[in-house]
Each structure stands twice: as C-alpha cells, then as structure tokens.
C-alpha cells in the first residue's frame, strides 16, 4: 500500500509558538513578519517525515489582505510563502493552499460565482508561477466554492487535490452529499478528494460510511486531515489521533495528514505507523 503523508497545520502551530494571528490576514502575517518562525515549522514537519508540505498561502489573497499593512502585496506574499516552504521541505513536494475567500466555517458568506472563479484563478495562477508542485483546494465549506476553486486551479495544469470541511459540528455536508461531491470534484479536475478541518472522529464516520460505500471513482485518491482541537477541549495527543487515521486508511484513504490543534509530533506519529 502506498500512502502519502501530508504535513500538519501552520496557523494553530504558529499560535502555539507565540505568534498572534488576528483576522483577516491570519497566517499570512507570518509570511511578512516572522518568516523565520514559518521556516522552522516547515522544517519540523520535514524532519517528522512529511511527504507534502503546504505553503502558507491560506490567506495570501487580495481579499484577505485588504485593510492590513500588506494590502496590495498578496502576490509578493505568495512568492515568499512558496519559497520558504520549498527551502525547508528537504526535497518534499510543495502544495499551494487555496482556501475559501471568506470564512471557512461561515458557508453563508461564500461570494458569488463570478468572484469565486476570478479570485481563485488569480491565486492559482500565482501559485503555479511561484513553483508549486500541486495545488491544494482546502477547507471548502460549500459545493459551489469547492468546484469553482478546483476548476480554476485545474486550468494551471498542475495536479489538484480538493478538500471539503464538514465544519466544527460536522454538519456542512451529509455523507451522501460528500460522496457526490467527490465525483464532481474529479470531473472538475481533482486527482484527490479529501476531508479536512473537521473533528477527526467525524471524518472516520463519513469515510467508513457512505463515502466508502459509494466507492472511490477510478483515478481519484481519497484522503483526510482532521482537527484535534474543538469545543475548548484539550488537543488530542498523537496516539488518539493516529487511532482515527488508521480507520481512515482502512476505509480507503491514501493521503493522510493533520489539521488544527496538531503539530509535528502528530506527523511523526503518523509516519511511524505508516512508513515509506
């Protein structure tokens, strides 16, 4: 069995290491103000055994940087983020993050279709020009935005992974809707479909349920990277997280990583269980 290990989060790990990340720029702040800290985190994920490293472009967009000290510098931010990730990745693949234009957990804020196509195409083009190996459309809370971003990213010719979030309560998509969305994402150009930024045990429920029952279309890889920190509880330790990841792999996942509330220790624990 071939399994690809994705790295862990940047945002919550930056916060854990002492960097405040106020909205709307959030993790983009580190690209401009603390590249040393960002590089250290990328390096720790590389040392932990990650195969794919995600550049800090979750919020390096023109929309997210409005009204910040870096307004108008989003393309510079993209280039910096990708270069920092590439330097620290130690030969691993670099993924460019394409996130929701608005808030991940507020699907009602999803912009109109024309804005989705235009703004996601702008970022996807910049990420491709910056030298990414693949584009990761991630944490999408609506079908409209996931498909618009996936289609815009696919136009670059790079491999595309598309990931949906089920939200903090795990109810943004029904399992049946998620299974359908996986097929639609593939039609839009994705070579992998993942669930991310969702409680890890909720991911298990949907991957082991209707998504697995529906079957993964030929040529589409399945993956997951879940949250280990929700509702004010203490972050899950690596062992508890890995136990859920084992269930994802048993349900057919071939790409595994971790999201909010995890860190390099979780990546190392995953690597120990799923060696190259």
N, C-alpha and C positions, 0 to 999 in steps of 0.2 A: 504494500500500500504506500502510495506517495502522498505525503501531507506537507502543505506549505504553512510555515509559521509566520504570521503577521505580528508586527510589534505591538506595543501597548499604547495607551493614551499619552498625549503631550499636555493637554490642558490641566487635568487634575494632578498630573505629576509635577508640572511647573508650580502649581499652587502648593502642593505638598512640600516643595523645596523652597517655599517662601516668597514666591512672586505673585502679587495680587493681579487678577485678570478681570477688570471690570468690563462690562458690555459698553459698546458694541464690538470693540476690537478683540477682546478676549485673548486667545493665544497669539494673535498677530503682534501683540505688544512685545513678546519675547524676540520676535524676528528683528525688531528695530532696536530694542533696548537691552536685551540680555541674550545675544547670540551665543555667548559662552555657556550659559546655562542650558540653552536648547541643544547645543552640540554635545554637552555632557550627557544629556538624557538619550539622545540618539546613540551615542557611543555605548551607553549602558545596555540599551536594547540589543545592539550588535554583539556585545560581549555575552549577553544572555542567550544568544543563538537565533535571533530573528532572521528570517529569510527575506522579508519585505519590510521596508521602512517607509513610513508615511511622512512626507514633508509637512511643515506647519503652515499649510495654506487653507486651513479650515475657515479662517476669517480674513485672508488677504484678498479682499474684494473691494471694488469701488464703493459698493453699497455699505459694507460693514465699516469702512474707514472714514465715512462721512462724519464731519464734526470732531475728528480726532486730530492729534498732532501730525498724523501721517496721511491726511486726506490728499488724494491725488497721487499717492506713491504706491498704489497697490501692485503695479507691475514690477516695481523695484522689490517690493516685499516678496512676490512670487519667486523672482530670481534668487534672492538671498536665501529664502527658505529651502529651495531645492538644492542650492549649492551647499548649504550647511548639512543637509541630510546626506547628500552624496559623499561629502568628505568623511562623515562619521560612519557611514554604512558598511565600511570594510568589505566592499565588493558585493553587498546585497543589492537587490533591486529597490529602486526608489519609486514610490507611488505618490502622485499628486492628489491631494484631498480636494474634492468638490462637495461642499456642504450646502444645506438649504440656504437660500438667500436671506431668509428671516430666521425665526427661532425654531430649533429642532423639535421642541415639544409644544409648538403652537401651530398646528396644521391650518387653523383658520386664517393665519397670516400669509399663507402661500400666495405669492403675487400672480398676476395674470399671465396667460400663456406666452404672450409676446415677450414680456420681461424675462420669463424663465428661459426661453430659447436664446435671447440676445445675451443676457448676462452670463449664463452658463457657457455659451460658446466663447465668449471673451476670455473667461478664466481657463477653459480647456485649451484654447489656442496658446495662451501664455505659458501654461504648464508644459505643453508639448515643446514649445520653443526653448524652455528652460532646461530640457533634457530629461524629463521623467521617463521611466520605463513603462509605466502603466498609469492609468487614471482610476482613482477610487471615488466613485459617486457614493457618498455615505450619509447615514443618519437621516434619510429622507422620510418625512412623516406623511407624505401624500403620494398617491399613484401619479398624479399629474406631474409633480416635480421630479420624481424619480425617472419617469420616462422621458421628460424633456431634457433633463441633465444627461441621461445616458445617451440619447440621440445626439446631443450636441458634442459630447465627449467622443463618441464613436467616429464623428466626422474627422477627427485628427488622425485616424489610422492606428492609434495606439490600442493595446488591449484594455478593455474596460471591465471593472468589477463594479457591480451595483448593489448597494446595501440599504435596506429599509430599517427604520426603528419602529418598534411597537409602542414606544412611549414609556413613561415611568410606571404606568399601571398595566402595560402590556395589552392595550385595547385599541390601538390605532388601526390595526388590520385584523380581521378574523383569520384564522388559519387557512380557510378556503380562499379568501382574497389574496393571501400571501402566496399560495401555490399558483394562483392565476398570474400574479404579478411577476413571479419568477419566469414564467413562459413569455410574458410580454417584454420583460427586460432583455431576454435573449433576442427576441425579434427586433428590439431597438438597438442591439449591438453589443450587449454584455456577454462576456465569456464566463462570468461567475456571478452568482447571486448569493448575497449574504444577509444575515440579520445582525444588527449591531445596536449599541446604546440602548439595550433592553435588559431587564433583570435576567441573569444567566439561567435561572431555573425556568423562566417563561420561554426562553429560547428552546430549551430542551423539550418543553411541551409541544411547541409548534413543529419543531423539526422531527420529532418522533411520532407526530400525529399526521394531519392531513398533508403536509408538505412531503413527508416520506411516502405516504400512501399514494399521492398523485404521481410520484416518480419524478426524477430529475431528467429533463429533456436531454437527449444525447448532445454532447459537446458543451454542456453547462455544468460548471463546478459549483458545488454548494459549500457555504462557509458560514462562520459565526464568530463574533467577538462581542461579548456581553459585558454588562456593568456588574461590579461587585460592591456598589455603594449606592443605596437608595433609602429613602424614608428615614434618614437620620441614624440608621443602624451603623455599627462598626463595619469597616470594609471587610469583605470576605478574605480570609487567608488563602494563600496559593493552593493548599490541599483541597479546600472546599471547591474552589473554582475549577481545578483540574478534574475533579469528580464529575462536574457538569460537562466539561469539554469531552471527556471520554464518551458520554452519552451522545453528544453531537456527532462524533466520529462514527459511533455505532449506527447512527441514523443516516449516515452518508456524507457528512461534512468532510471536505478535503482541504479546506482553508480554515485555520483556527488562529485566533489572536485574543486580545482582551481590550476592554474599553474602560470607562470611567471608574475610578476607585482602585484600579490595579496598578502595577508597575513592573519594573524589570524582574523582580522576584517571581512574579506570576509567569512572565515569559520564560524564565529559566526553568521553572517547574514544568511548564508545558513541553519545553524542549527535552527535558529528562524523560518524560513519558512518551513523547513522540520523536525519537531520534531521527537524524537524517539517514 
